[in-house]
Amino acid sequence: MNASDGETRDLLIIGGGLVGMTLALAAASRGFSSHVIDRAQPEDLTAEGFDGRATAISTASWNLFSKIGLADTLEPLGSPIDSIAVSDQMKPGRIDFQPEAHESSLGRMFANRTLRLTLFDAARKEPLITWHSGAEVAERTRGEFGCSARLASGEMLRGSLMIAAEGRGSPTRDEAGISVAKWQYDHRAIIAGLIHEKPHGNVAWEIFYPDGPFALLPLLDDEQGRHRSALVWTVDEADAPGMLALGDRAFLTEAARKMGGIFGTISEVGTRSSYPLGFHHTARITDHRLALIGDSAHGIHPIAGQGLNLGLRDVGALVEVLEEGRRLGLEPGDAQMLERYENWRGLDAFTVALATDGLTRLFGVPGKAASAIRRLGMAGVQRVPALKSWFMDEARGITGDRPTLLKA
């Protein structure tokens, strides 16, 4: 970060979270410079504490981290996902997804804090990234020859292409007048870290109940050798305040009842947090000198753990398009380059979003008959190797027209 703050850069990235900062690093690995503007302070996002907020990184996303030089740092800090168990209310007829001996794991689980610390440390060392933390954008301008952002401090930052990486409530997207299709599920995800008696065996569990999925995601043991998992528990919005208000013992009792004893005694729960669940997808992901990435463009249910991975596909595609444009002599904000990004990512993201929404609704149908039909279908998948392989490839993110950065 040796450049002066006011210097014109290739990219003006508004939002320095996991997706925005990965974009800055991926772009830098291909020689593109950026200003990264984030309203949060990094120390607030990386504070100590075990709160269970964790993310599954697919095989394709891991390829991206490898190519931008983060894999060696991250490798010992995450838990591999060696298999995924999918169950309807812990009744008979579950699916077990396990890769073949010659295949890689189904992904890796990282605490969000670990990912942020690694990304932020790499960004601080990268001369092509100028990072403006704790900064509010007061005014955005996209003109014929470039774009700019005036900060609340009065500082003016300039670039060729503006990137909205601010998350679901993106003010840059809204200011551009890009319409968003969205709805709420009237459910809330409760996130917490659990410490439990039995090792998880690197198995990720997705247990479906009528009020929503109950996911258990493997984390590394702590410094004392205690076994840990991240819990993502979907509950009805009306029940969420009561669940969050429960004491630790009562909360653990309710969680243990859902788990059916698979991890033995649950001895401790970390800090609980929650967020409402909804779907949104923008009508388009580009505008004049503007590209949307991550949750600024699309937000999906966490049922399949693909939210961040979908954003990282955006990152890979945008960087590849930037490279193609440079070979043709085009600047990063060129309309032709943006059209290529729009056509590439718009349909793929929409397809994943709709599939996730359909899965959410399918497993949310109540009643014994619906449960029996689901378990019959799951048993069918369990018996057909080709179908299981397709689902596993989808989970790994290795299907479709992948960007080069996401290929092995």
Phi, psi and omega in degrees: 000057184270345184289151175289150187300325186276358184296141177287131182239168180296314186240143174243095187265115180260108185118114184246037176280203184299317182284313181299317181287326175297320177300315181301318181289319179295318178295318179298325180295342178251013173089012179262135180266158181208150161263131175246119182248123179223136183285338182275157172266135184302326181294333177288328183275348183238023181297150178298155176136143181258099183247000175084355180289114186217162185225138174274125178258117183289168178303316180297317179294326177295323175300320178297312179299324178296317185286342177255014169083021182257347189297318183298322178290318186281329188314308183283357187258357182238158179260126176294148173259101183276337176201161178235126177254125180244124185224146172261101176058030178061025177269165178301151177104028181280165174252137173243116178262116179226129179290158174293163185302327183274356183262160179284173177295171181279358180151189179221144178257130177231141169297138180303324180299320179297315179298315181296314180302318181292314179296315183295321180296318179294322181294322180297330184270352187267113183294340180276358178247125170252114189256121178250095181266158182061031185245135177257135176274121181268329183206136177244138178225132175234108185250191183291326187248004179168186179225162181208159175225125175264124181278162179300334179287349183100348181293141180248125179245139185233152178201183177265323182228131177266135179241126174268113179229040190267356181099191190301323183264037188307112177291330178295316177298314183294321179295330179283353178076023179279122184283153185229127171273127183206155172206159179259151178266358185057033176230160179227138176268126174259125184249133177202153173266139180242143170247127189224164188291312187264147176293149182279347178065025181059030178258131172264128181254135172235105183250121185263129174237160182304329181272002176135167181288152179235104187252138176238119188242131187289134173239163176294151172300152179280183184298336179269005179081013180278143183280135186228148172218156173262132179256131171236104189247115180270124180231161176299140182307322181293334182269345187300314181302320179294319180295320181288335181276347180298146171292164183303317183296315180293321178297316180295326177297316179294319179295317181299325180295324179287334189272344177064026174078012186295333180249013182071211182288133174266114189265337186204147175235137179280189179300133180266142173223169181206159174208148180289149182256134179206174178239138169209149178209131184280153178295329175209163183244011176220161172207185180303117180054036181216135173229140176259140175225157175062215185294345174294334181259326186203138178228128185233167176293142181285009186306324182251004177064032187253002185304301180294321181298325177295319177295324179288333172294322174302315181302309182299318181294316183295318179296320179295320178294321176300318178296317178300317179297319180297321178297332179270001181083018181265145175281162184302330182270010184295139183297325180297318178294318180294325178296321177298316178297316179302311183293326182287310190268335185302310184288317182299313181296320180294320179297314179297318181298316180293320179297319179295318178298317179297320178296319178300315181289322180300312183280353178268358179289121183279169174107152182294322181296315180297319178297318180297318180295318178299315182292328176295316178296319179296321178297324178295316178298319181301329185267355183245100184304320182297321179292319177298319180297322179297314179298320180293321178295323176297316180297324179286342182077027185254020176255168174076190184273087184275145173296154180303322181297339182260005177263153180295000000 
